[in-house]
Structure formats: structure tokens, C-alpha cells
């Protein structure tokens, strides 16, 4: 049965409570048991126990996460270790939706049971699932990692015995981002539930973004506490740093020679927001270009980064279309951030600009029938309209985007569509097809809102929309983030970018997007040989080019670049599939790349099986889905899983009890 957690306090931070406080809380929860029966159950604040409607406390399954990041230059290797602990008397299967970065190349799985370590194998998805389910039914411990979306994976662990702990480790590689003179790495630790329109879409992909495999013998799932997270990072930047910090979490940084060791200051935190780490080089040592190489199976691979100069040009008059997501998933801090972002954009309109505002949830609404001149009265009306927005309903983004792209800007104007959203959509492919096919000459600039936005959609929307994206996680960040984005709108650095490789090369992305002020070009390639020079050319106010040597002493070896190339190759093939390509032709190509490089994809999964017998034949296997933490700043009643009136009544009763206890103290 689903359950609702009444605290986000990490289990590791459990503090002793007075006996009367424990008794008072237990009594209050007992009184609320009838309500719990309506919503599926209540959880105690700090233990793996659930209170069900009949007043019984039952043991549950808990899962905690430990993340370790190893960064070398422009490449990060990350391990996500999940420890499942079964406090129940029944053998259980644990299942979890694992959000990962949108460009993660997932290629490693280990299953640890006591002193035994079993390495996972990459197989076709159907074969991997059949292997897992057969092992689960036979009482063997097993684990499965599959892909639901490019940035959303599922993990499953079968046959965790009563009182046992079983650990799995998922490993992936991702490129480090370099933008505005700062390196950064991010990891989503939760997700905003996705909205799927009622109509049939995305025939090439899974219909349900939260679909998970389940053991054949599994019984109905019980709830479990959201996981906690511990995280460390070892950063070898290869150049002196001016600073290293996290804008999302309090961290402790210690320099150990040329390596920086980063840990969470709190030790363990709830997994309710994305983690980001940033490091800034000393200005005089900031890189202009870099090359990292890898050799796998007799083939050479290279990751090339180049920071082009910002070539100053007078800004064009703009036709700014603001599209604001007001759906239910934006309830809470996300809506406040979206309002501030839209207001900031309106405040920066210049005389001579044109604009309009579109808001959407289940339906959409245009403030003006069409774009209007940015005169003071019109801007004031728009700012008042934006300030009045409230979040409710579903995320029907497609009609609003189509309205934003309709028509054409007047001669001499450049239409720029700024989309403020948490991108809690399940029909990504349908939306990306619209952006690719119907945007015309417009440029799309997604603004990711909230603590757990859909990074895959935001990145692809910016790429296909020939724009740039920015994330806003806090109201206090809005001014800086929006000012930076709007400055980029005024100053594209390079357009029509091309990369010329020596000899035969297969490089991605094949179509390089426009680059804006402060942005770096990153391209990964499989090469015929690691020699010669790479030439990057593009158009600013005038043609520009630069050459980067491949055989120079500055070229650094970096195991993992080949996997990044394979992930990019798969991404390109899936783009062709989304555009209507022949699955019969493209599926074998995706399978070939994924199996050769050991990567999880839409057609491949990782599976690990411990052949040591575990569950006795007479014991049944239950199944527990570990809940993702509610994203920080959002409201649980916005999820739509239970009646809001019950949630509100429960909150009022608990608040009254806390007030009475406070007055007594």
C-alpha cells in the first residue's frame, strides 16, 4: 500500500526523544489511524516501520544511498551504492526509480552479499529481465538495472532475507560541463512525477516512465521510507583553482596535493534535491581548449573542448515569448521561482522589443492575441498577469509551445521563446518532435525550475531549439540566472559551427548548436588515428576558426571517453528513432553499440545473479517499492496521489499537537 511520510529527517540523524514525546506522538498517530487507512498508511519519523489503518506497526524495507564521484579533467566516473536493509520477517524484493544525469553512460553493476561480490553483465533487455525473474523465483539473490528514460533508470534487488543487508553498486561516466568560466558536475537525487497526456504518444518508447520490473512471485508492494544520501567527490582538475563549492548543499572541502576531496557537511542528507558541484580555475589559468583521449578495442577516441571568444555585436531587436508552466507539479517554491524568472525577463525588455506571455496547465492562455510592442503600459499589465499566476492541473505543454512558435517575427526581429518549467512531462519525444519541426526561425531557451527538473528534456529542447538553457533552484538565484540568460540572448558567440577532423572520424553531436557567451563546445569522436589537428570554425560578425593539435603533450589520457562516445552515438540513433526512423534498422545499431561498450540503453540492461541458494522454497517473496523523496520546495498534495483534504486535515492535526506540546514545555 502507498504511504505518506511525515518527516524528511535523515535516519542517521535520529535524536533521542523524551518518553512523553514519543508516547504523545504514538498516541496521536493511533488516533489518526482511520485517516491512514484512507491514504494507505503513515510512517514513523525515524524507523523502517509503517502504521497501518488497523493500528498495527509493521516492519518495512529501507534503502540508503552512497555516492562517490571521481573527476579527472573533463571526465567523471561515479558510483551509486544502494544498501537495502530488510527489517521485516518476510523475504523481499526492493525496487527503486534511479534518476541520473541526462548524459550518463551507465555501464557497471555489482551485487554484494556479505563477502561475495558478483559483477553484472550487459544483455538484451528482455533476456536480462527473464534472467532476473527466473533467479528471483528460484530464491537466488539478483539485481537488475534498466533504462526507463535517458535520465531515469530502474533498479531491482530480489531475495533480501529478514534482517539482511544487500548492496548494489551502479557505475556511470559523464562529461564535466564548462560554462561561464566554471566547471560543474550535477547529480539528480530525486524526480518530479511525470505527466502523460491521455492521448497515445511516444510509440517508440515506454508508455509509463515509472514502469518497473517485478519478480514473478512478488506480492502486492508495501511502502518504504525515501532513501538518504551520503556523497563524496575527489576532483583532480589539472589546473589551480580559485574556488570549489556546491550551490545546492553545504560541503566540506579538503585539498590533498593536487586533489580536492569534497564531502557533505551534514554527512547524510535527504535525497530531495539535485546535487551540483562547481569549481572555478584561477582566471589566468582558465582553459581555452583541452583534449582527452581513450583507446578501447584497438580504436582511438577523443573528447575535445573549446571556448570560443565572445565577439561583440549590437543586439538585434527581439520578439520575446514567455511561456510559463503553471501545472500542479509547480506548486510551492517552483511556482515562486517561475514567477520571479518571468518578471525578471519582462523587466529587462528594451524599447523597440516585442513580447507576449503564455501560461499553461491543462489548457493554455495568451495574454495578448499576438506579440505587442514593449511599451510601459503593456509591460506593466504583463508583470501583473505573471504575479497573479497559480499552479494547478496537468502539464499539457505541447499546445502552448505550438502557439509560441506560430507565425513569424517581423523583419529585423529575432523571436526568442523562453520556457519556464520543471519539465515534469512523460511525452518528451512528442514535444521534441514539435520543437524540431515547428519552431521555424525561433530560438528556444528552457529555464529549468525547481530542485528536481527533467534534465534530459531541458538539454534536448535547448539543443533542438538552437538556444541555451539555465537552471533556477532558488528564488534568490533568479536575478543572476535570468540576467545571465538574457545576456546570452543578446550575444551569440558562434553560429553555423563545424568541426573538421583529420582522417576518418565519427563525431557527436553531429549538428552542433549555436554557442552563446561563455559557453564551451564539447565534441566526442572515434578517430582513425590520434594525430594531426582538429579545426573548429564558425560565424560571428565574421568567419572565425581555431586549430587544436591532437598529438600534443597537452593531450591527456582519460579512460571512459569511449563510453561517452558510445552514449552520444546511442543518443544520435534514438534521435533518428524519434524522428520516425525505421526501428527494424536502428534497433540492431543501438544494440551493437550498447553491447560492445557495455552500456544500459532502451534495448539493454545490466543483470547480476548470485548463484548461492538463498530463500527457502517454502518462503514467499514480497516486493517493496522505495519511494523517491518529494523534491525540496514542492508540496506533497500537488502530487495528486491522495485527496488534498485528508492531507490538509492531517497537517492541521499534527500542527495543533505540536503547538500544544510547545505550550506545555
C-alpha positions in Angstrom: 0.0 0.0 0.0 1.3 3.5 -0.6 2.2 5.5 2.4 2.9 9.1 3.2 6.0 10.1 5.2 5.5 12.8 7.9 9.1 13.9 8.2 12.2 14.3 5.9 14.7 13.9 8.8 17.5 11.5 7.8 17.6 8.3 9.7 21.2 8.7 10.6 20.4 11.9 12.4 17.8 10.3 14.7 18.0 12.1 18.1 16.7 10.6 21.4 13.3 11.9 22.3 11.7 12.2 25.8 9.5 9.4 26.7 6.4 11.5 27.0 7.0 13.0 23.5 7.3 9.5 22.0 4.2 8.4 23.8 2.3 11.6 22.7 3.3 11.1 19.0 2.4 7.4 19.1 -1.0 8.2 20.6 -1.6 10.9 18.1 -0.8 8.6 15.2 -3.0 5.9 16.7 -5.9 8.5 16.7 -5.1 9.2 13.1 -5.1 5.6 12.1 -8.5 5.8 10.4 -7.2 8.6 8.2 -4.1 6.5 7.5 -6.4 3.7 6.3 -7.8 6.1 3.7 -4.4 7.2 2.4 -2.6 3.8 2.7 -0.6 4.2 5.9 1.6 6.5 8.0 5.3 6.2 8.6 7.1 6.8 11.8 9.6 9.6 11.6 12.8 7.7 12.1 12.3 3.9 11.8 11.6 1.5 9.0 8.1 1.0 10.4 4.7 1.7 8.9 1.5 2.4 10.8 -1.5 0.9 9.0 -5.2 1.6 9.3 -5.8 -1.2 11.9 -3.3 0.4 14.3 -0.5 -2.2 13.7 3.1 -1.3 13.4 4.8 -3.4 10.7 8.5 -3.6 9.7 9.5 -2.3 6.3 12.4 -2.2 3.8 14.8 0.7 3.9 17.4 1.8 1.3 20.2 4.3 1.7 22.5 5.7 -1.0 26.2 6.4 -1.0 27.6 8.3 -4.0 31.3 8.6 -4.9 32.5 10.9 -7.7 36.0 10.7 -9.2 36.7 13.7 -11.5 39.7 13.9 -13.8 39.8 16.9 -16.1 36.6 16.8 -18.2 35.5 13.3 -17.2 33.7 12.0 -14.1 33.3 8.4 -13.0 30.5 8.0 -10.5 29.4 5.0 -8.4 26.0 5.0 -6.7 25.9 2.4 -4.0 22.4 1.4 -2.7 22.2 -0.6 0.6 18.9 -2.3 1.1 18.0 -3.3 4.7 15.1 -5.7 5.3 13.6 -5.2 8.8 10.6 -7.4 8.0 10.1 -11.1 8.7 9.4 -11.8 5.1 11.8 -12.2 2.2 11.6 -9.1 0.0 12.4 -7.6 -3.4 13.4 -3.9 -3.4 12.7 -1.6 -6.4 13.7 2.0 -7.0 13.5 4.7 -9.7 17.0 6.0 -10.0 17.4 9.5 -11.6 20.8 10.1 -13.2 22.3 12.9 -15.3 20.8 13.1 -18.8 24.2 12.3 -20.4 25.2 9.5 -18.1 26.8 6.4 -19.7 25.6 3.6 -17.3 28.0 0.7 -17.7 28.6 -1.1 -14.4 26.7 -3.1 -11.8 28.0 -5.0 -8.8 25.9 -7.1 -6.3 27.4 -7.6 -2.8 26.1 -10.1 -0.4 28.2 -10.4 2.7 31.8 -11.1 1.5 30.6 -12.2 -2.0 30.8 -9.8 -4.9 29.0 -10.5 -8.2 29.7 -8.4 -11.3 26.8 -7.7 -13.6 26.6 -8.5 -17.3 25.1 -6.4 -20.1 22.4 -8.3 -22.0 19.4 -7.5 -24.3 16.6 -6.1 -22.1 14.2 -9.0 -22.5 16.9 -11.6 -21.8 18.2 -9.6 -18.7 14.7 -9.4 -17.3 14.0 -13.1 -17.9 17.2 -14.0 -16.1 16.4 -11.7 -13.2 12.8 -13.0 -12.8 13.9 -16.6 -13.0 16.6 -16.1 -10.4 14.1 -14.2 -8.1 11.5 -17.1 -8.5 14.2 -19.7 -7.7 15.2 -17.9 -4.5 18.5 -16.6 -5.7 19.7 -13.1 -4.9 19.8 -11.0 -8.1 19.8 -7.4 -9.3 18.6 -5.7 -12.5 19.3 -2.2 -13.8 17.2 -0.9 -16.8 16.6 2.3 -18.6 13.1 4.0 -18.5 14.2 7.3 -19.9 17.7 8.5 -20.9 17.9 10.2 -17.4 15.7 7.7 -15.4 16.7 4.2 -14.6 15.2 1.4 -12.5 17.0 -0.8 -10.0 15.6 -4.0 -8.6 17.1 -6.4 -6.0 15.5 -9.8 -5.3 15.5 -12.0 -2.2 16.7 -9.8 0.6 16.3 -12.1 3.7 14.8 -11.0 7.0 17.3 -8.9 8.9 19.7 -8.8 6.0 21.5 -6.1 4.1 22.2 -6.4 0.4 24.2 -3.8 -1.6 24.3 -3.0 -5.2 26.7 -0.5 -7.0 25.7 1.2 -10.2 28.6 2.9 -12.1 28.4 5.5 -14.8 30.5 8.1 -16.7 29.6 11.6 -17.6 31.4 14.7 -19.1 32.1 17.7 -16.9 30.4 20.9 -18.0 32.4 24.1 -18.6 30.4 27.3 -18.9 31.0 30.9 -17.9 34.5 30.1 -16.7 33.2 27.5 -14.2 33.4 23.6 -14.3 30.4 21.8 -12.9 29.0 18.3 -12.3 25.5 17.5 -11.2 23.5 14.5 -10.0 19.7 14.4 -9.6 18.8 12.8 -6.4 15.0 12.8 -6.8 12.5 13.4 -9.6 9.2 15.3 -10.1 6.4 12.8 -11.1 5.9 12.9 -14.9 2.6 13.9 -16.5 1.4 11.9 -19.5 -1.4 13.2 -21.8 -4.3 10.9 -22.3 -3.7 10.6 -26.0 -1.4 7.9 -27.3 2.2 9.2 -27.8 5.7 8.0 -27.9 5.1 4.7 -29.6 8.8 4.1 -29.9 9.4 4.3 -26.1 7.9 3.1 -22.9 4.4 4.5 -22.2 4.9 4.6 -18.4 8.0 6.4 -17.2 7.7 4.8 -13.8 7.2 1.2 -15.0 9.4 -1.2 -13.1 10.2 -4.9 -13.4 8.8 -7.1 -10.6 9.6 -10.6 -9.6 7.1 -13.1 -10.9 6.4 -14.4 -7.3 6.1 -10.9 -5.8 3.1 -10.0 -3.8 1.5 -6.5 -3.5 4.0 -3.9 -2.7 4.2 -2.1 0.7 5.6 1.4 1.2 9.1 2.3 2.4 10.9 5.4 3.6 12.6 7.6 1.0 16.4 7.0 0.9 19.0 9.1 2.5 22.2 10.1 0.6 25.9 10.4 1.6 28.3 11.8 -1.0 32.0 12.3 -1.6 33.9 13.6 -4.6 37.5 13.5 -5.5 38.4 16.2 -8.0 41.6 16.3 -10.0 41.1 19.5 -12.1 44.6 19.5 -13.6 44.9 23.3 -13.0 45.0 25.6 -10.0 41.6 26.5 -8.6 40.2 29.8 -7.3 37.2 28.1 -5.6 35.3 24.9 -5.2 31.8 24.8 -3.8 28.3 23.4 -4.1 25.3 25.8 -4.6 22.9 23.1 -3.6 24.4 21.6 -0.4 26.7 22.5 2.4 30.0 20.8 1.7 33.4 20.4 3.3 36.5 20.7 1.0 40.0 19.5 1.8 43.0 19.8 -0.5 45.2 16.7 -0.7 48.1 17.6 -3.0 46.6 18.2 -6.5 43.3 16.5 -5.5 40.3 18.2 -3.8 38.2 16.0 -1.5 34.6 17.1 -1.1 32.1 15.7 1.4 28.6 16.7 2.6 29.0 18.8 5.7 25.9 17.1 7.2 27.3 13.6 6.5 23.9 12.3 5.3 21.0 14.3 3.7 17.6 13.6 2.3 17.6 12.8 -1.4 15.2 15.6 -2.2 17.2 17.9 -4.5 19.8 17.8 -7.2 23.4 17.9 -6.1 25.7 20.2 -8.0 29.5 20.8 -7.6 31.3 23.7 -9.1 35.0 24.6 -9.3 36.5 27.7 -10.8 40.1 27.9 -12.1 42.4 30.8 -11.4 41.4 33.3 -14.1 44.9 33.5 -15.6 44.9 29.7 -15.9 41.3 29.3 -17.3 41.5 26.9 -20.3 40.7 27.9 -23.9 40.9 24.3 -25.2 41.5 20.8 -23.9 41.8 17.2 -25.4 41.2 13.9 -23.5 41.8 10.6 -25.2 41.0 6.9 -24.7 41.8 3.7 -26.6 39.5 0.7 -26.4 39.5 -2.4 -28.6 42.1 -1.0 -30.9 40.1 2.2 -31.6 41.0 5.7 -30.6 38.5 8.2 -29.0 38.9 11.9 -28.2 36.9 14.4 -26.1 37.6 18.0 -27.3 36.6 21.2 -25.5 37.0 24.7 -27.0 35.9 28.0 -25.5 35.4 30.4 -28.5 35.8 34.2 -27.9 32.7 36.3 -27.4 32.5 38.5 -30.5 30.6 41.6 -29.6 27.7 42.5 -31.8 24.9 45.0 -31.4 21.9 43.2 -30.1 19.0 42.6 -32.5 15.5 43.8 -31.6 13.9 40.8 -30.0 10.4 39.3 -30.0 10.3 37.6 -26.6 7.6 35.0 -26.0 7.5 33.9 -22.3 5.9 30.5 -21.8 5.2 29.8 -18.1 4.3 26.3 -16.7 1.5 26.7 -14.1 0.7 23.0 -13.8 0.2 21.2 -10.4 3.8 19.9 -10.2 5.0 23.5 -10.0 3.1 24.1 -6.7 5.2 25.6 -4.0 8.7 27.1 -4.4 8.8 26.2 -8.1 5.9 28.5 -8.9 7.5 31.3 -7.0 10.7 30.8 -8.9 8.9 30.7 -12.3 7.1 33.9 -11.5 10.3 35.7 -10.5 12.0 34.4 -13.6 9.3 35.7 -15.9 9.0 39.0 -14.1 12.8 39.5 -14.4 12.6 38.8 -18.2 9.8 41.3 -18.6 11.7 44.0 -16.6 14.6 43.7 -19.0 12.7 44.3 -22.1 14.1 47.2 -24.1 12.3 49.9 -26.1 11.7 48.6 -29.5 11.3 45.0 -28.4 8.1 43.0 -28.8 6.7 40.4 -26.5 3.9 38.1 -25.3 3.2 35.8 -22.3 1.6 32.3 -22.5 0.7 30.3 -19.4 -0.3 26.6 -19.5 -1.5 23.7 -17.4 -4.5 21.6 -18.7 -5.1 24.4 -21.1 -3.2 27.5 -22.2 -3.8 31.2 -22.3 -2.2 34.0 -24.2 -2.0 37.4 -22.5 -2.3 39.2 -25.8 -3.7 37.8 -29.1 -0.3 38.3 -30.6 3.1 39.8 -29.7 2.9 43.6 -28.9 5.4 46.4 -28.6 7.2 46.5 -25.2 5.5 49.8 -24.2 5.3 50.6 -20.4 1.6 50.0 -20.1 1.8 46.6 -21.8 4.8 45.5 -19.8 3.1 46.6 -16.5 0.0 44.6 -17.5 2.1 41.6 -18.2 4.0 41.8 -14.9 0.7 42.0 -13.0 -0.6 39.0 -15.0 2.5 37.0 -14.2 2.3 37.9 -10.5 -1.3 36.5 -10.4 -0.4 33.0 -11.7 -1.2 30.0 -9.6 -0.2 26.3 -10.1 -2.9 23.7 -10.8 -3.8 21.0 -13.3 -1.8 18.8 -15.7 1.2 19.6 -17.8 -0.2 20.0 -21.3 2.9 21.7 -22.8 2.5 20.9 -26.4 -0.4 23.3 -27.3 1.4 26.2 -25.5 4.7 25.6 -27.4 2.9 25.3 -30.7 1.2 28.7 -30.0 4.6 30.2 -29.2 6.1 29.1 -32.5 3.1 30.1 -34.7 3.6 32.8 -37.2 6.9 34.7 -37.8 8.6 37.7 -36.2 8.6 40.9 -38.2 11.5 41.5 -40.5 14.6 42.5 -38.4 13.3 40.8 -35.2 14.5 37.5 -33.8 11.9 35.5 -31.9 13.2 34.1 -28.7 10.9 31.7 -26.7 11.8 31.4 -23.0 10.1 28.4 -21.4 10.0 28.3 -17.6 9.1 24.8 -16.4 10.1 21.8 -14.2 9.6 19.7 -17.4 7.6 17.1 -15.5 6.4 15.6 -18.8 6.3 12.0 -19.9 5.8 12.7 -23.6 9.3 14.1 -24.2 9.6 12.6 -27.7 6.4 14.2 -28.9 7.5 17.6 -27.6 10.9 17.3 -29.1 9.5 16.5 -32.5 7.3 19.7 -32.2 10.4 21.8 -31.3 12.4 20.3 -34.2 9.7 20.6 -36.8 7.6 23.7 -36.0 9.9 26.3 -34.3 10.7 28.0 -37.6 13.3 30.7 -37.1 12.6 31.0 -33.4 15.2 30.1 -30.7 14.1 28.2 -27.6 15.7 28.9 -24.2 14.4 26.5 -21.5 14.6 27.7 -17.9 14.6 24.6 -15.6 12.7 25.3 -12.4 12.8 23.6 -9.0 15.0 21.1 -7.2 14.4 18.2 -9.5 13.8 19.3 -13.1 13.8 16.9 -16.1 17.3 17.5 -17.3 17.0 15.2 -20.4 14.1 17.2 -21.8 15.7 20.6 -21.0 19.0 19.7 -22.6 17.4 18.3 -25.8 14.9 21.1 -26.1 17.7 23.7 -26.0 19.8 21.7 -28.5 17.0 21.3 -31.0 15.7 24.8 -30.3 19.2 26.2 -31.1 19.2 28.0 -27.8 20.7 27.7 -24.4 19.3 26.5 -21.0 19.7 27.6 -17.4 18.6 26.2 -14.1 16.9 28.1 -11.3 16.7 26.2 -8.0 16.0 29.0 -5.6 14.2 32.4 -5.7 17.5 34.0 -4.6 19.2 32.7 -7.7 16.6 34.1 -10.2 18.1 37.5 -10.8 21.6 36.2 -11.5 20.4 33.3 -13.6 17.9 35.3 -15.7 20.4 38.2 -16.2 22.9 35.7 -17.4 20.5 34.0 -19.8 19.2 37.3 -21.2 22.8 38.5 -21.8 23.4 35.3 -23.8 20.3 36.1 -25.9 21.9 39.4 -26.8 25.3 38.0 -27.6 25.6 34.7 -29.6 29.3 33.8 -29.8 29.2 31.5 -32.8 26.7 30.1 -35.2 26.9 27.5 -38.0 29.7 25.8 -36.1 31.6 23.0 -37.8 34.4 20.7 -36.7 36.9 19.3 -39.2 38.8 16.1 -38.1 41.9 14.7 -39.6 41.3 11.4 -41.5 38.1 9.4 -40.9 36.2 10.4 -37.8 32.7 9.8 -36.3 31.9 12.7 -34.0 28.9 13.7 -31.9 26.9 15.8 -31.7 26.7 15.8 -35.4 24.7 19.0 -35.6 26.5 21.5 -33.3 24.2 24.0 -31.7 24.8 27.8 -31.7 27.2 28.8 -28.9 26.4 31.8 -26.7 28.5 34.0 -24.5 30.5 31.9 -22.0 29.6 28.5 -23.5 32.1 25.9 -24.5 32.0 23.5 -27.4 32.4 19.8 -26.3 32.6 17.1 -29.0 33.5 13.4 -28.7 34.8 11.4 -31.6 36.0 8.0 -32.7 39.1 8.5 -34.8 41.1 6.7 -37.4 44.3 7.9 -35.6 45.3 10.3 -32.8 47.4 12.7 -34.9 47.0 15.9 -36.8 44.8 18.8 -35.8 41.1 19.5 -35.2 39.8 22.6 -36.9 36.8 24.4 -35.4 35.1 27.1 -37.5 32.0 29.2 -37.2 30.4 32.5 -38.0 30.2 35.5 -35.7 30.2 39.0 -37.1 32.9 37.5 -39.4 34.2 34.0 -40.0 36.3 32.5 -37.2 38.4 29.3 -36.8 40.9 27.7 -34.4 43.1 24.6 -34.6 43.7 22.1 -31.8 46.6 19.6 -32.0 45.6 16.0 -31.3 49.2 14.7 -30.7 50.5 17.5 -28.5 51.8 17.0 -25.0 48.7 18.7 -23.6 46.6 15.7 -24.7 45.6 13.7 -21.5 44.5 10.0 -21.4 41.1 9.6 -19.7 39.6 6.1 -19.5 35.9 6.5 -20.1 35.9 8.7 -23.1 35.0 5.7 -25.3 31.9 5.2 -23.2 30.9 8.8 -23.6 31.3 8.4 -27.3 29.1 5.3 -27.2 26.4 7.1 -25.2 26.5 10.0 -27.7 26.2 7.6 -30.6 23.2 5.9 -28.9 21.6 9.3 -28.3 22.0 10.2 -32.0 20.4 6.9 -33.1 17.5 7.4 -30.7 17.0 10.9 -32.1 16.6 9.3 -35.5 14.1 6.9 -34.0 12.1 9.8 -32.5 12.0 11.4 -36.0 10.3 8.4 -37.4 13.2 6.2 -38.4 12.8 2.5 -39.0 13.1 0.7 -35.7 14.0 -2.5 -37.5 17.1 -0.8 -38.9 18.0 1.3 -35.9 17.5 -1.2 -33.1 20.4 -3.5 -34.2 22.7 -0.5 -34.4 21.8 0.6 -30.9 22.2 -2.9 -29.6 25.6 -3.3 -31.2 27.0 -0.1 -29.6 25.4 -0.8 -26.2 26.6 -4.4 -26.1 30.2 -3.6 -27.3 30.6 -0.8 -24.8 28.6 -2.4 -22.0 26.0 0.3 -21.7 22.4 0.3 -20.5 20.1 1.6 -23.2 16.4 1.3 -24.2 17.3 -2.2 -25.5 19.9 -3.4 -23.0 20.0 -3.9 -19.2 22.6 -5.0 -16.6 21.9 -8.1 -14.6 23.8 -9.8 -11.7 22.9 -13.2 -10.1 24.3 -14.8 -7.0 24.1 -18.5 -7.7 24.3 -19.3 -4.0 20.8 -20.6 -2.8 19.2 -18.1 -0.5 15.4 -18.1 0.0 14.0 -21.5 1.2 11.4 -23.0 -1.1 8.6 -22.6 1.4 9.1 -18.9 1.9 7.2 -16.3 -0.2 8.7 -13.2 -1.8 7.2 -9.8 -1.2 8.0 -6.7 -3.2 8.7 -3.1 -1.9 8.9 0.0 -4.0 11.3 2.5 -2.3 9.7 6.0 -2.7 11.7 8.8 -4.2 11.9 11.8 -1.8 9.5 14.6 -2.5 11.5 17.3 -4.3 12.5 20.1 -1.9 10.2 23.1 -2.1 7.3 21.2 -3.7 4.1 20.2 -1.8 3.1 16.5 -1.4 -0.6 17.4 -2.0 0.5 18.5 -5.5 1.4 15.0 -6.5 -2.3 14.0 -6.8 -1.7 10.6 -5.1 -4.2 11.2 -2.2 -7.0 13.6 -1.5 -5.8 17.0 -0.6 -8.4 17.4 2.1 -7.1 14.4 4.0 -3.6 15.7 3.7 -4.6 19.2 4.9 -6.6 17.7 7.9 -3.6 15.6 8.9 -1.3 18.6 8.7 -3.6 20.7 10.8 -3.9 17.9 13.5 -0.2 17.5 13.7 0.4 21.2 13.8 -2.2 21.6 16.7 -0.5 18.8 18.6 2.9 20.4 18.1 1.5 23.8 19.4 0.1 22.1 22.5 3.3 20.4 23.2 5.3 23.6 22.8 3.0 25.5 25.2 3.3 22.6 27.7 7.2 22.9 27.5 
